[in-house]
Amino acid sequence: MSKNKLNIIIILLLVVAAGVFIRGRTLQSSDVRLYVRHSVTDYAVWKAGYDSFEPMRGDIFYKAVFQSVQDPNDVTVIHDFHTLEAAQAFANSPALKEKMGKIGVIGAPQVWYVKIGAQ
């Protein structure tokens, strides 16, 4: 194997390992996942505003954004927290509600909390 191919393999392995480290750990039985689904006026505008809210997400250890396959302005986000209290504090934050209004969220979002079911 050439040195270039070996270097590429090493770089790819490091990227994968970094991705696993950055994404966080697997949910534990005490962790809580917050789901929020809402409609937005313009996904690109909403996503830019969502990304700019990063400093307010201190207790979140994993997050993801999904778009409906039928309507790209139908958005669902997930945020993982270590406690229900942290998830509720984030979801009920006046700063979050204000931000949602500014970035084009339409109507009241659907919000629910889950944890891993018993095995």
TAVEN-V660226 format. One record per residue. N is the residue number from 1. RES is the residue in three letters. SS is DSSP state (h for helix, s for strand, l for the rest). PHI is phi in radians with two decimals (NA if undefined). Layout:
N;RES;SS;PHI, N;RES;SS;PHI
This chain:
1;MET;l;NA, 2;SER;l;-1.27, 3;LYS;h;-1.11, 4;ASN;h;-1.08, 5;LYS;h;-1.12, 6;LEU;h;-1.11, 7;ASN;h;-1.08, 8;ILE;h;-1.13, 9;ILE;h;-1.09, 10;ILE;h;-1.09, 11;ILE;h;-1.09, 12;LEU;h;-1.08, 13;LEU;h;-1.10, 14;LEU;h;-1.14, 15;VAL;h;-1.12, 16;VAL;h;-1.10, 17;ALA;h;-1.08, 18;ALA;h;-1.12, 19;GLY;h;-1.09, 20;VAL;h;-1.12, 21;PHE;h;-1.13, 22;ILE;h;-1.20, 23;ARG;h;-1.17, 24;GLY;l;1.73, 25;ARG;l;-1.63, 26;THR;l;-1.20, 27;LEU;l;-1.04, 28;GLN;l;-1.71, 29;SER;l;-1.08, 30;SER;l;-1.58, 31;ASP;l;-1.32, 32;VAL;s;-2.19, 33;ARG;s;-1.86, 34;LEU;s;-1.74, 35;TYR;s;-1.86, 36;VAL;s;-2.34, 37;ARG;s;-2.12, 38;HIS;s;-2.72, 39;SER;s;-1.66, 40;VAL;s;-2.25, 41;THR;l;-1.27, 42;ASP;l;-2.65, 43;TYR;h;-1.00, 44;ALA;h;-1.06, 45;VAL;h;-1.16, 46;TRP;h;-1.05, 47;LYS;h;-1.10, 48;ALA;h;-1.09, 49;GLY;h;-1.17, 50;TYR;h;-1.04, 51;ASP;h;-1.11, 52;SER;h;-1.30, 53;PHE;l;-1.52, 54;GLU;h;-0.83, 55;PRO;h;-1.07, 56;MET;h;-1.50, 57;ARG;l;-1.80, 58;GLY;l;-0.99, 59;ASP;l;-1.57, 60;ILE;l;-1.49, 61;PHE;l;-1.89, 62;TYR;s;-2.72, 63;LYS;s;-2.59, 64;ALA;s;-2.70, 65;VAL;s;-2.12, 66;PHE;s;-2.24, 67;GLN;s;-2.06, 68;SER;l;-1.08, 69;VAL;l;-1.27, 70;GLN;l;-1.52, 71;ASP;l;-2.52, 72;PRO;l;-1.12, 73;ASN;l;-1.63, 74;ASP;s;-1.75, 75;VAL;s;-2.01, 76;THR;s;-2.18, 77;VAL;s;-2.09, 78;ILE;s;-2.15, 79;HIS;s;-2.37, 80;ASP;s;-1.82, 81;PHE;s;-2.26, 82;HIS;l;-1.44, 83;THR;l;-2.44, 84;LEU;h;-1.11, 85;GLU;h;-1.06, 86;ALA;h;-1.15, 87;ALA;h;-1.12, 88;GLN;h;-1.18, 89;ALA;h;-1.07, 90;PHE;h;-1.14, 91;ALA;h;-1.11, 92;ASN;l;-1.70, 93;SER;l;-1.11, 94;PRO;h;-1.03, 95;ALA;h;-1.12, 96;LEU;h;-1.15, 97;LYS;h;-1.06, 98;GLU;h;-1.10, 99;LYS;h;-1.08, 100;MET;h;-1.05, 101;GLY;h;-1.13, 102;LYS;h;-1.34, 103;ILE;l;-1.83, 104;GLY;l;1.64, 105;VAL;s;-1.24, 106;ILE;s;-1.78, 107;GLY;s;1.24, 108;ALA;s;-1.43, 109;PRO;s;-1.31, 110;GLN;s;-1.51, 111;VAL;s;-2.28, 112;TRP;s;-2.62, 113;TYR;s;-2.08, 114;VAL;s;-2.41, 115;LYS;l;-2.40, 116;ILE;l;-1.12, 117;GLY;l;-1.24, 118;ALA;l;-1.09, 119;GLN;l;-1.46
